[in-house]
Amino acid sequence: MKPTITAFERSPDGGKGLARDMRVRWALEETGQDYEVRLRSFSALNEPAHLALHPFGQIPTYEEGDLTLFESGAIVLHIAERHQGLLPVDANARARAITWMFGALNTVEPPVFDRDLAMILEREEPWYEQRMRVLEDSIRKRLGALSTRLGDAEWLDGRFSAGDLLMVTVLRRLKGSGMLEETPNLAAYVARGEARPAFKRAFDAQLAVFKSASTGG
Ligand code: GTB
């Protein structure tokens, strides 16, 4: 049975693939799964039909038979656990890959997300410059540590895993900030992720949705 995910009918990122359905699409593509997409407007996110799928009224969600999931990390883990390609078979290597998934979402994503949010919500506030400095210092601290750990390796722990998939989607949100370029090995790491055929398929699919909304269908 094909899973169905939800995504924005018109993503505010203008088709850059920065919304969190992108990581789910990418995981589905990496594992060779066909899927359906149900598009949602912002207002539809708070309607009962969507709240029944997602208690916080967000995208993405994932439906497969009688299973409904929300939280992009949980959805990627579910896909990775049920299909080959995103988690190693060896139990310890698998645990380490899952550790990187949590690292991406719990340690690296929060300051990256907060910076994006501050740029939207706090730009006119008197504390904006100071807040941005604090957030960018936090991000640089994480990038420095991640860059040191990655070193010259291709991926974070051996072969490409769901940990890399999530980390690359998080780091992509720094494009255009100049911060990613300060750690050239991380910029190359993101480029390697984006060069994967599965990433490209996922990216093109979300871009097609955005373009279709922009041209009126
Ligand atoms: N922790 C949840 C998860 O990982 O699934 C967070 C989900 C989430 O934040 N969803 C956002 C959403 O539905 C879309 S992805 N927001 C609507 C709401 O909360 O009312 C976040 C996002 C939005 C826009 C951009 N952008 O324009 O670049 C990037 C990311």
py3Dmol code that shows the C-alpha trace and the ligand (Angstrom):
import py3Dmol

protein = """\
ATOM      1  CA  MET A   1       0.000   0.000   0.000  1.00  0.00           C
ATOM      2  CA  LYS A   2       1.331   3.412  -1.018  1.00  0.00           C
ATOM      3  CA  PRO A   3       1.799   5.830   1.883  1.00  0.00           C
ATOM      4  CA  THR A   4       0.295   9.318   1.710  1.00  0.00           C
ATOM      5  CA  ILE A   5       2.117  12.323   3.083  1.00  0.00           C
ATOM      6  CA  THR A   6       0.973  15.903   3.527  1.00  0.00           C
ATOM      7  CA  ALA A   7       2.830  18.953   2.239  1.00  0.00           C
ATOM      8  CA  PHE A   8       2.163  22.654   1.683  1.00  0.00           C
ATOM      9  CA  GLU A   9       0.140  23.367  -1.441  1.00  0.00           C
ATOM     10  CA  ARG A  10       2.265  26.525  -1.757  1.00  0.00           C
ATOM     11  CA  SER A  11       5.437  26.350   0.299  1.00  0.00           C
ATOM     12  CA  PRO A  12       6.612  29.698   1.703  1.00  0.00           C
ATOM     13  CA  ASP A  13      10.186  28.757   0.725  1.00  0.00           C
ATOM     14  CA  GLY A  14       9.393  29.346  -2.952  1.00  0.00           C
ATOM     15  CA  GLY A  15      10.238  25.782  -3.999  1.00  0.00           C
ATOM     16  CA  LYS A  16      13.645  25.528  -2.281  1.00  0.00           C
ATOM     17  CA  GLY A  17      12.692  22.276  -0.583  1.00  0.00           C
ATOM     18  CA  LEU A  18      13.210  23.614   2.934  1.00  0.00           C
ATOM     19  CA  ALA A  19       9.888  22.548   4.453  1.00  0.00           C
ATOM     20  CA  ARG A  20       9.948  19.311   6.376  1.00  0.00           C
ATOM     21  CA  ASP A  21       8.050  17.213   3.852  1.00  0.00           C
ATOM     22  CA  MET A  22      11.319  17.286   1.863  1.00  0.00           C
ATOM     23  CA  ARG A  23      13.101  14.933   4.274  1.00  0.00           C
ATOM     24  CA  VAL A  24      10.205  12.483   4.146  1.00  0.00           C
ATOM     25  CA  ARG A  25      10.051  12.605   0.339  1.00  0.00           C
ATOM     26  CA  TRP A  26      13.829  12.042   0.243  1.00  0.00           C
ATOM     27  CA  ALA A  27      13.626   9.029   2.608  1.00  0.00           C
ATOM     28  CA  LEU A  28      10.842   7.539   0.476  1.00  0.00           C
ATOM     29  CA  GLU A  29      12.927   8.048  -2.661  1.00  0.00           C
ATOM     30  CA  GLU A  30      16.095   6.573  -1.093  1.00  0.00           C
ATOM     31  CA  THR A  31      14.168   3.421  -0.201  1.00  0.00           C
ATOM     32  CA  GLY A  32      12.352   3.201  -3.535  1.00  0.00           C
ATOM     33  CA  GLN A  33       8.837   3.804  -2.192  1.00  0.00           C
ATOM     34  CA  ASP A  34       6.088   5.225  -4.304  1.00  0.00           C
ATOM     35  CA  TYR A  35       3.882   7.697  -2.414  1.00  0.00           C
ATOM     36  CA  GLU A  36       0.922  10.036  -2.688  1.00  0.00           C
ATOM     37  CA  VAL A  37       0.900  13.640  -1.524  1.00  0.00           C
ATOM     38  CA  ARG A  38      -2.095  15.446  -0.077  1.00  0.00           C
ATOM     39  CA  LEU A  39      -1.571  19.176  -0.355  1.00  0.00           C
ATOM     40  CA  ARG A  40      -2.662  21.529   2.402  1.00  0.00           C
ATOM     41  CA  SER A  41      -3.188  25.266   2.549  1.00  0.00           C
ATOM     42  CA  PHE A  42      -2.094  27.021   5.755  1.00  0.00           C
ATOM     43  CA  SER A  43      -5.713  27.472   6.815  1.00  0.00           C
ATOM     44  CA  ALA A  44      -6.484  23.770   6.269  1.00  0.00           C
ATOM     45  CA  LEU A  45      -3.791  22.832   8.812  1.00  0.00           C
ATOM     46  CA  ASN A  46      -6.118  23.852  11.635  1.00  0.00           C
ATOM     47  CA  GLU A  47      -9.223  22.169  10.324  1.00  0.00           C
ATOM     48  CA  PRO A  48     -10.478  19.042  12.094  1.00  0.00           C
ATOM     49  CA  ALA A  49      -9.569  16.750   9.168  1.00  0.00           C
ATOM     50  CA  HIS A  50      -5.916  17.729   9.447  1.00  0.00           C
ATOM     51  CA  LEU A  51      -5.819  17.956  13.253  1.00  0.00           C
ATOM     52  CA  ALA A  52      -6.982  14.349  13.311  1.00  0.00           C
ATOM     53  CA  LEU A  53      -3.697  13.483  11.565  1.00  0.00           C
ATOM     54  CA  HIS A  54      -1.452  16.005  13.316  1.00  0.00           C
ATOM     55  CA  PRO A  55      -2.300  17.288  16.802  1.00  0.00           C
ATOM     56  CA  PHE A  56      -0.192  20.444  16.270  1.00  0.00           C
ATOM     57  CA  GLY A  57      -1.655  21.295  12.869  1.00  0.00           C
ATOM     58  CA  GLN A  58       1.552  20.987  10.850  1.00  0.00           C
ATOM     59  CA  ILE A  59       2.994  19.183   7.874  1.00  0.00           C
ATOM     60  CA  PRO A  60       4.293  16.595   7.208  1.00  0.00           C
ATOM     61  CA  THR A  61       2.079  13.676   8.187  1.00  0.00           C
ATOM     62  CA  TYR A  62       2.315  10.088   6.992  1.00  0.00           C
ATOM     63  CA  GLU A  63      -0.528   7.627   6.485  1.00  0.00           C
ATOM     64  CA  GLU A  64      -0.040   3.996   5.610  1.00  0.00           C
ATOM     65  CA  GLY A  65      -3.036   1.697   6.003  1.00  0.00           C
ATOM     66  CA  ASP A  66      -4.329   2.266   9.523  1.00  0.00           C
ATOM     67  CA  LEU A  67      -1.085   3.867  10.699  1.00  0.00           C
ATOM     68  CA  THR A  68      -0.880   7.661  10.961  1.00  0.00           C
ATOM     69  CA  LEU A  69       2.337   9.416  11.975  1.00  0.00           C
ATOM     70  CA  PHE A  70       3.478  12.989  12.458  1.00  0.00           C
ATOM     71  CA  GLU A  71       6.952  14.451  13.248  1.00  0.00           C
ATOM     72  CA  SER A  72       9.319  14.274  10.315  1.00  0.00           C
ATOM     73  CA  GLY A  73      12.036  12.510  12.350  1.00  0.00           C
ATOM     74  CA  ALA A  74       9.651   9.766  13.475  1.00  0.00           C
ATOM     75  CA  ILE A  75       8.400   9.352   9.908  1.00  0.00           C
ATOM     76  CA  VAL A  76      11.942   9.064   8.493  1.00  0.00           C
ATOM     77  CA  LEU A  77      12.813   6.536  11.226  1.00  0.00           C
ATOM     78  CA  HIS A  78       9.699   4.514  10.406  1.00  0.00           C
ATOM     79  CA  ILE A  79      10.605   4.433   6.711  1.00  0.00           C
ATOM     80  CA  ALA A  80      14.240   3.592   7.499  1.00  0.00           C
ATOM     81  CA  GLU A  81      13.270   0.748   9.826  1.00  0.00           C
ATOM     82  CA  ARG A  82      10.923  -0.881   7.370  1.00  0.00           C
ATOM     83  CA  HIS A  83      12.932  -0.550   4.168  1.00  0.00           C
ATOM     84  CA  GLN A  84      16.541  -1.141   3.293  1.00  0.00           C
ATOM     85  CA  GLY A  85      18.956   1.643   2.495  1.00  0.00           C
ATOM     86  CA  LEU A  86      18.855   4.140   5.328  1.00  0.00           C
ATOM     87  CA  LEU A  87      19.980   2.208   8.405  1.00  0.00           C
ATOM     88  CA  PRO A  88      22.860  -0.283   8.734  1.00  0.00           C
ATOM     89  CA  VAL A  89      22.051  -3.898   9.586  1.00  0.00           C
ATOM     90  CA  ASP A  90      24.732  -4.133  12.298  1.00  0.00           C
ATOM     91  CA  ALA A  91      22.988  -3.261  15.596  1.00  0.00           C
ATOM     92  CA  ASN A  92      25.668  -0.881  16.897  1.00  0.00           C
ATOM     93  CA  ALA A  93      26.081   0.911  13.579  1.00  0.00           C
ATOM     94  CA  ARG A  94      22.290   1.230  13.436  1.00  0.00           C
ATOM     95  CA  ALA A  95      22.177   2.730  16.924  1.00  0.00           C
ATOM     96  CA  ARG A  96      24.878   5.224  15.913  1.00  0.00           C
ATOM     97  CA  ALA A  97      22.965   6.217  12.764  1.00  0.00           C
ATOM     98  CA  ILE A  98      19.849   6.807  14.894  1.00  0.00           C
ATOM     99  CA  THR A  99      22.004   8.863  17.277  1.00  0.00           C
ATOM    100  CA  TRP A 100      22.916  11.112  14.338  1.00  0.00           C
ATOM    101  CA  MET A 101      19.220  11.451  13.498  1.00  0.00           C
ATOM    102  CA  PHE A 102      18.584  12.777  17.000  1.00  0.00           C
ATOM    103  CA  GLY A 103      21.720  14.923  16.811  1.00  0.00           C
ATOM    104  CA  ALA A 104      20.479  16.560  13.625  1.00  0.00           C
ATOM    105  CA  LEU A 105      17.005  17.269  15.016  1.00  0.00           C
ATOM    106  CA  ASN A 106      17.738  17.945  18.688  1.00  0.00           C
ATOM    107  CA  THR A 107      21.139  19.617  18.664  1.00  0.00           C
ATOM    108  CA  VAL A 108      21.761  21.208  15.266  1.00  0.00           C
ATOM    109  CA  GLU A 109      18.264  22.076  14.042  1.00  0.00           C
ATOM    110  CA  PRO A 110      17.050  24.168  17.053  1.00  0.00           C
ATOM    111  CA  PRO A 111      19.417  27.158  16.626  1.00  0.00           C
ATOM    112  CA  VAL A 112      19.083  26.953  12.823  1.00  0.00           C
ATOM    113  CA  PHE A 113      15.301  27.012  13.111  1.00  0.00           C
ATOM    114  CA  ASP A 114      15.326  29.772  15.750  1.00  0.00           C
ATOM    115  CA  ARG A 115      17.436  31.959  13.448  1.00  0.00           C
ATOM    116  CA  ASP A 116      14.945  31.523  10.604  1.00  0.00           C
ATOM    117  CA  LEU A 117      12.092  32.309  12.966  1.00  0.00           C
ATOM    118  CA  ALA A 118      13.830  35.403  14.355  1.00  0.00           C
ATOM    119  CA  MET A 119      14.329  36.686  10.795  1.00  0.00           C
ATOM    120  CA  ILE A 120      10.584  36.402  10.214  1.00  0.00           C
ATOM    121  CA  LEU A 121       9.184  37.478  13.582  1.00  0.00           C
ATOM    122  CA  GLU A 122      11.761  39.719  15.246  1.00  0.00           C
ATOM    123  CA  ARG A 123      13.315  41.734  12.425  1.00  0.00           C
ATOM    124  CA  GLU A 124      11.733  44.999  13.600  1.00  0.00           C
ATOM    125  CA  GLU A 125      12.504  44.471  17.283  1.00  0.00           C
ATOM    126  CA  PRO A 126      15.184  46.561  19.049  1.00  0.00           C
ATOM    127  CA  TRP A 127      16.990  43.384  20.173  1.00  0.00           C
ATOM    128  CA  TYR A 128      17.129  41.856  16.676  1.00  0.00           C
ATOM    129  CA  GLU A 129      20.866  42.370  15.954  1.00  0.00           C
ATOM    130  CA  GLN A 130      21.883  41.067  19.358  1.00  0.00           C
ATOM    131  CA  ARG A 131      19.578  38.067  19.085  1.00  0.00           C
ATOM    132  CA  MET A 132      20.939  37.204  15.661  1.00  0.00           C
ATOM    133  CA  ARG A 133      24.512  37.381  16.994  1.00  0.00           C
ATOM    134  CA  VAL A 134      23.642  34.971  19.811  1.00  0.00           C
ATOM    135  CA  LEU A 135      21.869  32.555  17.472  1.00  0.00           C
ATOM    136  CA  GLU A 136      24.614  32.672  14.867  1.00  0.00           C
ATOM    137  CA  ASP A 137      27.244  32.029  17.553  1.00  0.00           C
ATOM    138  CA  SER A 138      25.270  28.937  18.626  1.00  0.00           C
ATOM    139  CA  ILE A 139      25.024  27.753  15.050  1.00  0.00           C
ATOM    140  CA  ARG A 140      28.767  28.293  14.444  1.00  0.00           C
ATOM    141  CA  LYS A 141      29.549  26.301  17.574  1.00  0.00           C
ATOM    142  CA  ARG A 142      27.520  23.362  16.252  1.00  0.00           C
ATOM    143  CA  LEU A 143      28.941  23.665  12.748  1.00  0.00           C
ATOM    144  CA  GLY A 144      32.497  23.752  14.108  1.00  0.00           C
ATOM    145  CA  ALA A 145      31.994  20.585  16.127  1.00  0.00           C
ATOM    146  CA  LEU A 146      30.215  18.817  13.276  1.00  0.00           C
ATOM    147  CA  SER A 147      32.919  19.836  10.828  1.00  0.00           C
ATOM    148  CA  THR A 148      35.620  18.476  13.131  1.00  0.00           C
ATOM    149  CA  ARG A 149      33.800  15.169  13.500  1.00  0.00           C
ATOM    150  CA  LEU A 150      33.114  14.794   9.783  1.00  0.00           C
ATOM    151  CA  GLY A 151      36.697  15.633   8.831  1.00  0.00           C
ATOM    152  CA  ASP A 152      37.470  14.228   5.392  1.00  0.00           C
ATOM    153  CA  ALA A 153      34.807  11.528   5.587  1.00  0.00           C
ATOM    154  CA  GLU A 154      32.042  11.320   3.030  1.00  0.00           C
ATOM    155  CA  TRP A 155      29.264  10.685   5.558  1.00  0.00           C
ATOM    156  CA  LEU A 156      28.959  10.932   9.341  1.00  0.00           C
ATOM    157  CA  ASP A 157      29.426   7.250  10.162  1.00  0.00           C
ATOM    158  CA  GLY A 158      30.377   4.966   7.317  1.00  0.00           C
ATOM    159  CA  ARG A 159      27.761   4.680   4.599  1.00  0.00           C
ATOM    160  CA  PHE A 160      25.036   7.250   3.918  1.00  0.00           C
ATOM    161  CA  SER A 161      22.261   6.829   6.501  1.00  0.00           C
ATOM    162  CA  ALA A 162      19.062   8.431   7.755  1.00  0.00           C
ATOM    163  CA  GLY A 163      21.355  10.439  10.069  1.00  0.00           C
ATOM    164  CA  ASP A 164      23.025  12.045   7.051  1.00  0.00           C
ATOM    165  CA  LEU A 165      19.678  12.558   5.351  1.00  0.00           C
ATOM    166  CA  LEU A 166      18.344  14.547   8.305  1.00  0.00           C
ATOM    167  CA  MET A 167      21.606  16.415   8.900  1.00  0.00           C
ATOM    168  CA  VAL A 168      21.775  17.521   5.259  1.00  0.00           C
ATOM    169  CA  THR A 169      18.164  18.749   5.321  1.00  0.00           C
ATOM    170  CA  VAL A 170      18.936  20.773   8.465  1.00  0.00           C
ATOM    171  CA  LEU A 171      22.162  22.277   7.070  1.00  0.00           C
ATOM    172  CA  ARG A 172      20.463  23.218   3.792  1.00  0.00           C
ATOM    173  CA  ARG A 173      18.516  25.839   5.713  1.00  0.00           C
ATOM    174  CA  LEU A 174      21.783  27.735   6.193  1.00  0.00           C
ATOM    175  CA  LYS A 175      22.295  28.218   2.480  1.00  0.00           C
ATOM    176  CA  GLY A 176      22.625  31.881   1.681  1.00  0.00           C
ATOM    177  CA  SER A 177      23.651  32.746   5.260  1.00  0.00           C
ATOM    178  CA  GLY A 178      27.377  32.450   4.484  1.00  0.00           C
ATOM    179  CA  MET A 179      27.832  30.267   7.574  1.00  0.00           C
ATOM    180  CA  LEU A 180      27.943  26.944   5.759  1.00  0.00           C
ATOM    181  CA  GLU A 181      30.778  28.170   3.541  1.00  0.00           C
ATOM    182  CA  GLU A 182      32.875  28.880   6.663  1.00  0.00           C
ATOM    183  CA  THR A 183      33.189  25.094   7.060  1.00  0.00           C
ATOM    184  CA  PRO A 184      34.056  23.886   3.537  1.00  0.00           C
ATOM    185  CA  ASN A 185      33.809  20.198   4.429  1.00  0.00           C
ATOM    186  CA  LEU A 186      30.196  20.732   5.565  1.00  0.00           C
ATOM    187  CA  ALA A 187      29.376  22.691   2.415  1.00  0.00           C
ATOM    188  CA  ALA A 188      30.775  19.763   0.394  1.00  0.00           C
ATOM    189  CA  TYR A 189      28.825  17.303   2.569  1.00  0.00           C
ATOM    190  CA  VAL A 190      25.562  19.122   1.801  1.00  0.00           C
ATOM    191  CA  ALA A 191      26.444  19.194  -1.899  1.00  0.00           C
ATOM    192  CA  ARG A 192      27.087  15.408  -1.792  1.00  0.00           C
ATOM    193  CA  GLY A 193      23.681  14.854  -0.257  1.00  0.00           C
ATOM    194  CA  GLU A 194      21.990  17.060  -2.838  1.00  0.00           C
ATOM    195  CA  ALA A 195      23.769  15.197  -5.645  1.00  0.00           C
ATOM    196  CA  ARG A 196      22.120  11.900  -4.716  1.00  0.00           C
ATOM    197  CA  PRO A 197      19.570  10.858  -7.341  1.00  0.00           C
ATOM    198  CA  ALA A 198      16.938  10.257  -4.625  1.00  0.00           C
ATOM    199  CA  PHE A 199      17.408  13.796  -3.310  1.00  0.00           C
ATOM    200  CA  LYS A 200      16.974  15.176  -6.806  1.00  0.00           C
ATOM    201  CA  ARG A 201      13.758  13.231  -7.371  1.00  0.00           C
ATOM    202  CA  ALA A 202      12.355  14.450  -4.048  1.00  0.00           C
ATOM    203  CA  PHE A 203      13.440  18.024  -4.741  1.00  0.00           C
ATOM    204  CA  ASP A 204      11.908  18.018  -8.230  1.00  0.00           C
ATOM    205  CA  ALA A 205       8.632  16.627  -6.896  1.00  0.00           C
ATOM    206  CA  GLN A 206       8.227  19.394  -4.302  1.00  0.00           C
ATOM    207  CA  LEU A 207       9.312  22.032  -6.833  1.00  0.00           C
ATOM    208  CA  ALA A 208       6.679  20.800  -9.274  1.00  0.00           C
ATOM    209  CA  VAL A 209       4.032  21.373  -6.588  1.00  0.00           C
ATOM    210  CA  PHE A 210       5.248  24.910  -5.996  1.00  0.00           C
ATOM    211  CA  LYS A 211       5.400  25.719  -9.704  1.00  0.00           C
ATOM    212  CA  SER A 212       1.938  24.324 -10.284  1.00  0.00           C
ATOM    213  CA  ALA A 213       0.529  26.495  -7.454  1.00  0.00           C
ATOM    214  CA  SER A 214       2.328  29.542  -8.861  1.00  0.00           C
ATOM    215  CA  THR A 215       0.935  29.087 -12.362  1.00  0.00           C
ATOM    216  CA  GLY A 216      -2.546  28.343 -11.087  1.00  0.00           C
ATOM    217  CA  GLY A 217      -2.324  24.577 -11.543  1.00  0.00           C
TER     218      GLY A 217
END
"""
ligand_1 = """\
30
GTB
N 8.803 18.992 14.566
C 7.933 18.977 13.418
C 8.489 17.993 12.370
O 9.704 17.790 12.347
O 7.689 17.406 11.608
C 7.843 20.378 12.867
C 6.918 20.445 11.650
C 6.848 21.855 11.119
O 7.494 22.791 11.626
N 6.047 22.019 10.072
C 5.882 23.324 9.477
C 4.411 23.688 9.508
O 3.552 22.883 9.260
C 6.321 23.269 8.007
S 8.022 22.867 7.859
N 4.136 24.943 9.859
C 2.800 25.443 9.895
C 2.365 25.763 11.283
O 3.075 25.409 12.249
O 1.293 26.381 11.397
C 8.788 24.363 8.565
C 9.193 25.311 7.484
C 8.309 26.241 7.018
C 8.734 27.153 6.049
C 10.040 27.081 5.577
N 10.487 28.012 4.615
O 9.709 28.847 4.126
O 11.673 28.006 4.271
C 10.890 26.124 6.028
C 10.457 25.232 6.997
"""
view = py3Dmol.view(width=600, height=400)
view.addModel(protein, "pdb")
view.setStyle({"model": 0}, {"cartoon": {"style": "trace"}})
view.addModel(ligand_1, "xyz")
view.setStyle({"model": 1}, {"stick": {}})
view.zoomTo()
view.show()
